[in-house]
Amino acid sequence: MRIHHLNCGTMRPFGGRLVNDAGSRFGAARMICHCLLVETERGLVLIDSGMGIPDVTTHARLMKQRLRLARPVLDAGETAVAQLERLGHRAEDVRHIVLTHLDLDHAGGLPDFPHAEVHVHDVEHRTMLRDVEQDRYLRHQFQHGPKWRVHGSTGGERWFGFEAVRDLPGLPPEILLVPLPGHTRGHTGVAVRKPDGKWLLHAGDAFFHHGEMAEHPHCSPMLRYFQNKVQVDGPLRRHNQDRLRDLVTAHRDQVEVFSAHDPVGLERARSREVPDA
């Protein structure tokens, strides 16, 4: 198994230091869409898909409207399909996509991989079907008819204190779905066990700033405001943040936790990558 950390969508919101804790408060900040490309013996697995080719071309104006505060760059070269092609793969090599949730900046790459099975929590899937284009979900990202594999919240196992954690049919047992609702109703994390035995936990939008996982938690003012603005259940989201912080504190040597939009988390993860021998 080999894991690639990809940025599948840069955003440049105003606010500088109020977002990133660095630079001028009047300059542009930087946010990213952190996705994973996992090479397995059963084919490629994409964890979150960022923004896709339709988002940055046909629907670019719509994306800018919906993400006007985030100010997306919309660069086709940052899409997952473009990046995996530069790594020598084809879109058809992606057999599975596992999504933390179905927000437009996480599910936008689905149309670029129409042959892939798409794994998502059943609550998230039901909410999307009910609310598509009425609130936070965009119809064009699903109109190709994704091959959904919907996973329920009953059953599963415990994983570092988290309940109802499931492995996914057709995927290696080293990839798990970890329920973390609050940001959206069916939001999940995705855990991947690396060859060295340590775990990566892609926590999606369960938190936005790396400082939230510190012993003395901190979040920049703009990201604190944004999390509160887009959450569906604030107490549940904050409860799951506390659980993630406890996980980091108790098992730092076993689990690395990162979120989807924090560039610091992406840089740290890439710095730990071991080049091929």
C-alpha positions in Angstrom: 0.0 0.0 0.0 1.2 3.5 -0.9 -0.5 6.7 0.2 -0.4 10.0 -1.6 -1.5 13.3 0.0 -3.2 15.5 -2.6 -4.5 19.0 -2.6 -7.6 18.9 -4.8 -8.7 22.5 -4.6 -7.0 25.6 -3.3 -9.1 28.4 -1.8 -8.0 31.9 -1.1 -10.4 33.6 1.4 -9.8 37.1 2.6 -8.6 37.4 6.2 -5.0 36.3 6.2 -4.0 36.0 9.8 -7.6 35.7 10.9 -7.7 32.3 9.0 -4.2 31.0 8.9 -2.7 32.7 12.0 0.0 34.2 9.8 0.4 37.2 7.5 -1.6 40.3 7.3 -5.3 40.2 8.2 -6.0 42.1 5.0 -4.3 39.6 2.7 -5.5 36.3 1.2 -5.4 33.2 3.4 -4.9 29.7 2.0 -7.2 26.7 2.5 -7.0 23.4 0.6 -9.0 20.2 -0.1 -6.8 17.4 1.4 -7.6 14.1 -0.3 -5.8 10.7 -0.2 -4.9 8.5 -3.1 -4.3 5.0 -1.8 -2.6 2.4 -4.0 -3.7 -1.1 -3.0 -3.5 -4.6 -4.4 -7.2 -4.2 -5.3 -6.7 -1.0 -7.3 -6.7 2.7 -6.4 -8.8 4.1 -3.6 -9.6 7.9 -3.4 -10.6 9.3 -0.1 -12.6 12.5 -0.7 -12.5 13.8 -4.2 -12.1 17.6 -3.9 -13.3 19.7 -6.8 -13.6 18.0 -10.2 -13.2 18.9 -13.9 -16.9 19.9 -14.2 -16.6 22.2 -11.2 -13.6 24.2 -12.7 -14.9 24.3 -16.3 -18.7 24.0 -17.0 -19.9 24.9 -13.5 -17.1 27.3 -12.5 -19.4 30.3 -12.1 -21.7 28.2 -9.9 -18.8 27.1 -7.8 -17.6 30.6 -7.3 -21.1 31.7 -6.2 -21.4 28.8 -3.7 -17.9 29.3 -2.4 -17.7 33.1 -2.6 -16.3 33.5 0.9 -13.7 30.8 0.3 -12.7 32.2 -3.2 -11.7 28.9 -4.9 -8.9 29.0 -7.4 -10.6 26.4 -9.7 -7.4 25.0 -11.3 -7.9 21.9 -13.5 -4.4 20.8 -12.6 -5.4 20.4 -9.0 -8.2 18.0 -9.7 -7.7 14.4 -8.5 -8.0 13.0 -12.0 -5.2 15.3 -13.3 -2.9 14.5 -10.4 -3.3 10.8 -10.6 -2.6 10.9 -14.4 0.6 12.7 -13.6 1.4 9.8 -11.3 1.0 7.5 -14.2 -2.5 6.2 -13.5 -5.8 6.4 -15.4 -9.2 7.5 -14.1 -10.4 3.9 -14.6 -7.8 2.6 -12.1 -9.8 4.3 -9.3 -12.0 1.4 -8.1 -13.4 3.0 -5.0 -14.0 6.5 -3.6 -14.7 6.9 0.1 -16.3 10.2 1.1 -16.2 11.9 4.5 -19.4 13.7 3.4 -21.1 15.1 0.3 -20.4 18.8 0.5 -19.5 20.3 -2.9 -15.8 20.6 -2.2 -15.5 17.0 -1.2 -17.7 15.3 -3.8 -16.9 17.4 -6.8 -14.5 14.8 -8.3 -17.1 12.1 -8.6 -18.1 12.7 -12.2 -14.4 12.2 -13.2 -14.5 8.6 -11.9 -17.9 7.2 -13.1 -16.7 3.6 -12.9 -15.8 3.8 -9.2 -17.9 2.6 -6.3 -18.7 5.5 -4.0 -18.8 4.7 -0.3 -20.8 7.0 2.0 -22.7 7.0 5.2 -26.4 6.2 4.7 -27.6 9.3 6.7 -25.5 11.5 4.4 -26.8 9.9 1.3 -30.4 10.3 2.4 -29.9 13.9 3.3 -28.3 14.6 -0.1 -31.2 13.0 -2.0 -33.7 15.1 0.0 -31.8 18.4 -0.1 -29.9 18.4 -3.4 -29.5 21.9 -4.8 -31.8 23.3 -2.1 -29.1 23.8 0.5 -25.5 22.6 0.3 -25.4 19.8 -2.3 -25.1 20.3 -6.0 -27.0 18.2 -8.6 -24.3 18.2 -11.3 -21.9 16.3 -9.0 -24.3 13.3 -8.9 -26.3 13.4 -12.1 -24.0 10.8 -13.8 -25.4 8.2 -11.4 -22.6 7.3 -9.0 -22.3 3.6 -8.0 -23.3 4.2 -4.4 -22.3 1.8 -1.6 -24.3 3.1 1.3 -23.2 2.1 4.8 -25.4 2.2 7.9 -24.7 3.3 11.4 -25.7 0.0 13.1 -23.3 -2.7 13.9 -19.6 -2.2 13.3 -16.8 -2.4 15.8 -15.0 -0.1 18.3 -11.8 1.6 17.1 -9.8 3.6 19.7 -13.0 4.3 21.6 -15.1 5.2 18.5 -18.2 3.2 18.0 -19.9 1.7 14.8 -16.6 1.8 12.9 -16.9 -0.4 9.7 -14.7 -1.9 7.2 -15.9 -1.5 3.6 -16.9 -4.4 1.2 -14.4 -4.6 -1.6 -11.7 -2.6 0.1 -8.8 -3.8 2.2 -9.4 -4.1 5.9 -6.9 -1.3 6.5 -9.5 1.2 5.4 -12.3 2.0 7.9 -15.3 4.4 8.1 -15.5 6.3 11.4 -18.8 8.1 12.2 -18.2 11.8 13.1 -21.5 13.6 12.7 -22.1 17.2 13.4 -20.7 19.2 10.5 -23.3 17.3 8.4 -25.7 14.7 9.5 -23.8 11.7 8.1 -20.3 13.1 8.3 -17.6 10.5 8.8 -13.8 10.2 9.1 -11.8 7.7 7.1 -9.0 5.7 8.8 -6.2 4.1 6.8 -3.6 1.8 8.3 -0.2 2.4 6.8 2.3 -0.3 6.1 4.2 0.6 9.3 1.1 -0.2 11.4 0.3 3.4 12.3 -3.1 4.9 11.3 -4.0 8.0 9.4 -7.4 9.5 10.2 -8.9 11.8 7.6 -11.3 13.7 9.8 -13.0 15.6 6.9 -14.6 18.8 8.3 -14.8 17.6 11.9 -12.4 20.4 12.6 -10.7 23.0 10.4 -7.6 24.2 12.2 -4.7 22.1 13.4 -4.7 24.0 16.7 -8.0 22.4 17.6 -6.1 19.2 18.2 -3.6 20.7 20.5 -3.5 20.2 24.3 -4.7 23.8 24.7 -7.0 24.0 21.7 -7.0 27.0 19.5 -8.9 28.0 16.3 -8.5 31.1 14.3 -11.4 33.6 14.5 -12.6 33.2 10.9 -12.5 29.4 10.9 -14.3 29.3 14.3 -17.1 31.5 12.7 -17.2 29.4 9.6 -17.5 26.1 11.4 -20.4 27.4 13.4 -22.1 28.8 10.3 -22.1 25.5 8.3 -22.7 22.9 11.1 -26.0 21.1 11.4 -25.5 20.1 15.1 -23.1 22.2 17.1 -23.0 20.3 20.3 -22.5 17.0 18.5 -19.7 18.5 16.3 -17.9 19.9 19.4 -18.3 16.6 21.2 -16.6 14.8 18.3 -13.9 17.4 18.2 -13.2 16.6 21.9 -13.1 12.9 21.2 -10.6 13.5 18.3 -8.5 15.6 20.6 -8.5 12.8 23.3 -7.5 10.4 20.6 -4.5 12.5 19.6 -3.5 13.0 23.2 -3.7 9.3 24.2 -2.5 7.7 20.9 -0.2 10.2 19.2 2.3 7.5 18.5 -0.4 5.3 16.8 -2.8 7.7 15.0 -2.2 10.8 12.9 -5.3 13.0 12.6 -5.8 15.7 10.0 -8.7 17.7 8.5 -9.6 18.5 5.0 -8.9 22.2 4.7 -5.9 22.8 6.9 -2.7 23.4 4.8 -0.5 22.8 7.9 -1.9 19.3 8.2 -1.2 18.6 4.5 2.4 19.9 4.8 3.0 17.8 8.0 1.6 14.7 6.3 3.7 15.1 3.2 6.9 15.7 5.3 6.3 12.2 6.9 6.1 10.5 3.5 8.9 8.0 2.9 10.2 8.0 -0.7 10.3 4.7 -2.6 13.5 2.8 -2.0 
